[in-house]
Amino acid sequence: MPEQLVFAMEVFLNGLMAGVMYALVALGFVLIFKASGIFNFAQGVMALFAAMTLVGIQNGQVPFAHLINAIFGTKIHYFGWEVYSVFAILLTVGVMILLAWMVQRFVFRHLVGQEPIILFMATIGLAYFLEGVADLMWGSEIKRLDVCLTDNTCLPQGINLAIDEFTFEIFGYGFFIDNLDITATIIAILLVTLLVVFHNTPNRAAPCALWPMTIRPPSASACRSTRSGSLSGRSRASSPWSRAACGVRSRVFSSHCL
């Protein structure tokens, strides 16, 4: 078999595994768009922020260490301890939930009723902002990610020797396939499979989609009527999103969704 063809097969396999990871990011784009009607351009930067946060927590790095040292003249960069990957992942999930709440509370909530292009441009600005915050918080240098359950049980990284030996016996050329890429691909396939099974499970009540953020807000007079309670009982029961746009707290899902 020609050497160029064998090399192309190796590149194809590596590209396929990298594509699976990109597919997860693309899936996030689709889910957010279906739920809110917004193409969140900052989704990829949020994944970057999560990865940098995970590495920073694992290494016991002090957040905003560069900024703190520049202001106070100190030289503190690390707490002096390391966190196992399982706990670091849980802490990272908590940080990302807090970040998502802050983005919704301080950015998207104030854009209800705006034109789609305004929402799109807001997500672009959010992407640049989060990228700068991530560099300021954890540093911009290249980082290494080690996924370890304990000191002696880490996910293998580097070339997979079994695949290298197997392909060398067949093609006379060993494929360089990274063990971490294989693990990430398996996890990504499992997550996508679980999502597909969840959406195709029979006898499940249809999930209630979130109202798109591009909905037109009610007029000022309607808002005044809503706040004063002068709307009819039927209007108050059937327009929770209008009341939310007016700043009135209410349950936004109908009874069959709860």
Contacts in CASP RR format, 6 or more apart in sequence:
PFRMAT RR
TARGET T0000
AUTHOR 0000-0000-0000
METHOD contacts of the structure
MODEL  1
MPEQLVFAMEVFLNGLMAGVMYALVALGFVLIFKASGIFNFAQGVMALFA
AMTLVGIQNGQVPFAHLINAIFGTKIHYFGWEVYSVFAILLTVGVMILLA
WMVQRFVFRHLVGQEPIILFMATIGLAYFLEGVADLMWGSEIKRLDVCLT
DNTCLPQGINLAIDEFTFEIFGYGFFIDNLDITATIIAILLVTLLVVFHN
TPNRAAPCALWPMTIRPPSASACRSTRSGSLSGRSRASSPWSRAACGVRS
RVFSSHCL
1 171 0 8 1.000
3 173 0 8 1.000
6 171 0 8 1.000
6 172 0 8 1.000
6 173 0 8 1.000
7 173 0 8 1.000
9 171 0 8 1.000
9 175 0 8 1.000
10 167 0 8 1.000
10 173 0 8 1.000
10 174 0 8 1.000
10 175 0 8 1.000
10 176 0 8 1.000
10 177 0 8 1.000
13 175 0 8 1.000
13 177 0 8 1.000
14 176 0 8 1.000
14 177 0 8 1.000
14 178 0 8 1.000
14 181 0 8 1.000
17 177 0 8 1.000
17 181 0 8 1.000
17 182 0 8 1.000
17 184 0 8 1.000
17 185 0 8 1.000
18 181 0 8 1.000
20 184 0 8 1.000
20 185 0 8 1.000
20 188 0 8 1.000
20 189 0 8 1.000
21 184 0 8 1.000
21 185 0 8 1.000
21 188 0 8 1.000
23 188 0 8 1.000
23 192 0 8 1.000
24 188 0 8 1.000
24 191 0 8 1.000
24 192 0 8 1.000
25 43 0 8 1.000
25 44 0 8 1.000
25 47 0 8 1.000
27 192 0 8 1.000
27 195 0 8 1.000
28 43 0 8 1.000
29 39 0 8 1.000
29 40 0 8 1.000
29 43 0 8 1.000
32 38 0 8 1.000
32 39 0 8 1.000
32 40 0 8 1.000
32 43 0 8 1.000
33 39 0 8 1.000
33 40 0 8 1.000
34 209 0 8 1.000
35 209 0 8 1.000
35 210 0 8 1.000
36 108 0 8 1.000
36 210 0 8 1.000
36 212 0 8 1.000
36 213 0 8 1.000
37 116 0 8 1.000
37 212 0 8 1.000
37 213 0 8 1.000
37 214 0 8 1.000
38 108 0 8 1.000
38 116 0 8 1.000
38 119 0 8 1.000
38 120 0 8 1.000
38 123 0 8 1.000
38 212 0 8 1.000
38 213 0 8 1.000
38 214 0 8 1.000
39 120 0 8 1.000
39 123 0 8 1.000
40 123 0 8 1.000
41 120 0 8 1.000
41 123 0 8 1.000
41 124 0 8 1.000
41 125 0 8 1.000
41 126 0 8 1.000
41 127 0 8 1.000
42 123 0 8 1.000
42 124 0 8 1.000
42 125 0 8 1.000
42 126 0 8 1.000
42 127 0 8 1.000
42 130 0 8 1.000
44 127 0 8 1.000
45 126 0 8 1.000
45 127 0 8 1.000
45 130 0 8 1.000
45 131 0 8 1.000
45 134 0 8 1.000
46 96 0 8 1.000
46 99 0 8 1.000
46 130 0 8 1.000
48 130 0 8 1.000
48 131 0 8 1.000
48 134 0 8 1.000
49 96 0 8 1.000
49 99 0 8 1.000
49 130 0 8 1.000
49 131 0 8 1.000
49 133 0 8 1.000
49 134 0 8 1.000
50 92 0 8 1.000
50 95 0 8 1.000
50 96 0 8 1.000
51 145 0 8 1.000
52 134 0 8 1.000
52 137 0 8 1.000
52 138 0 8 1.000
52 139 0 8 1.000
52 143 0 8 1.000
53 92 0 8 1.000
53 95 0 8 1.000
53 96 0 8 1.000
53 134 0 8 1.000
53 137 0 8 1.000
53 138 0 8 1.000
54 88 0 8 1.000
54 89 0 8 1.000
54 92 0 8 1.000
54 145 0 8 1.000
55 61 0 8 1.000
55 138 0 8 1.000
55 143 0 8 1.000
55 144 0 8 1.000
55 145 0 8 1.000
56 138 0 8 1.000
56 143 0 8 1.000
57 83 0 8 1.000
57 88 0 8 1.000
57 91 0 8 1.000
57 92 0 8 1.000
58 82 0 8 1.000
58 83 0 8 1.000
58 84 0 8 1.000
58 85 0 8 1.000
58 88 0 8 1.000
58 145 0 8 1.000
58 146 0 8 1.000
59 78 0 8 1.000
59 82 0 8 1.000
60 78 0 8 1.000
60 79 0 8 1.000
60 80 0 8 1.000
60 81 0 8 1.000
60 82 0 8 1.000
60 83 0 8 1.000
61 77 0 8 1.000
61 78 0 8 1.000
61 79 0 8 1.000
61 138 0 8 1.000
62 68 0 8 1.000
62 76 0 8 1.000
62 77 0 8 1.000
62 78 0 8 1.000
62 79 0 8 1.000
63 137 0 8 1.000
63 138 0 8 1.000
64 136 0 8 1.000
64 137 0 8 1.000
65 76 0 8 1.000
65 77 0 8 1.000
65 78 0 8 1.000
65 139 0 8 1.000
66 136 0 8 1.000
66 139 0 8 1.000
67 136 0 8 1.000
68 74 0 8 1.000
68 76 0 8 1.000
69 75 0 8 1.000
69 76 0 8 1.000
69 77 0 8 1.000
83 91 0 8 1.000
84 148 0 8 1.000
84 149 0 8 1.000
84 150 0 8 1.000
85 146 0 8 1.000
85 147 0 8 1.000
85 148 0 8 1.000
85 149 0 8 1.000
86 149 0 8 1.000
103 126 0 8 1.000
107 122 0 8 1.000
107 126 0 8 1.000
108 119 0 8 1.000
108 122 0 8 1.000
108 213 0 8 1.000
111 118 0 8 1.000
111 119 0 8 1.000
111 122 0 8 1.000
111 213 0 8 1.000
112 213 0 8 1.000
112 215 0 8 1.000
112 217 0 8 1.000
112 244 0 8 1.000
112 245 0 8 1.000
113 213 0 8 1.000
113 214 0 8 1.000
113 215 0 8 1.000
113 216 0 8 1.000
113 217 0 8 1.000
113 245 0 8 1.000
114 213 0 8 1.000
114 214 0 8 1.000
115 214 0 8 1.000
116 214 0 8 1.000
119 213 0 8 1.000
119 214 0 8 1.000
146 154 0 8 1.000
146 155 0 8 1.000
146 157 0 8 1.000
147 154 0 8 1.000
147 155 0 8 1.000
147 180 0 8 1.000
147 183 0 8 1.000
148 154 0 8 1.000
148 155 0 8 1.000
155 179 0 8 1.000
155 180 0 8 1.000
155 183 0 8 1.000
156 179 0 8 1.000
156 180 0 8 1.000
156 183 0 8 1.000
157 178 0 8 1.000
157 179 0 8 1.000
157 180 0 8 1.000
158 178 0 8 1.000
158 179 0 8 1.000
158 180 0 8 1.000
159 176 0 8 1.000
159 177 0 8 1.000
159 178 0 8 1.000
159 179 0 8 1.000
160 177 0 8 1.000
160 178 0 8 1.000
160 179 0 8 1.000
160 182 0 8 1.000
163 174 0 8 1.000
163 175 0 8 1.000
163 177 0 8 1.000
164 174 0 8 1.000
164 175 0 8 1.000
164 176 0 8 1.000
164 177 0 8 1.000
165 174 0 8 1.000
167 173 0 8 1.000
167 174 0 8 1.000
167 175 0 8 1.000
168 174 0 8 1.000
205 256 0 8 1.000
205 257 0 8 1.000
207 257 0 8 1.000
208 253 0 8 1.000
208 254 0 8 1.000
208 257 0 8 1.000
211 241 0 8 1.000
211 252 0 8 1.000
215 241 0 8 1.000
215 245 0 8 1.000
217 242 0 8 1.000
217 245 0 8 1.000
217 246 0 8 1.000
218 226 0 8 1.000
218 239 0 8 1.000
218 242 0 8 1.000
218 245 0 8 1.000
218 246 0 8 1.000
222 231 0 8 1.000
222 242 0 8 1.000
222 246 0 8 1.000
223 245 0 8 1.000
223 246 0 8 1.000
223 247 0 8 1.000
225 231 0 8 1.000
226 236 0 8 1.000
226 242 0 8 1.000
226 243 0 8 1.000
226 246 0 8 1.000
226 248 0 8 1.000
227 246 0 8 1.000
227 247 0 8 1.000
227 248 0 8 1.000
229 236 0 8 1.000
231 239 0 8 1.000
236 243 0 8 1.000
240 250 0 8 1.000
240 251 0 8 1.000
240 252 0 8 1.000
240 253 0 8 1.000
241 252 0 8 1.000
243 250 0 8 1.000
244 250 0 8 1.000
244 252 0 8 1.000
END
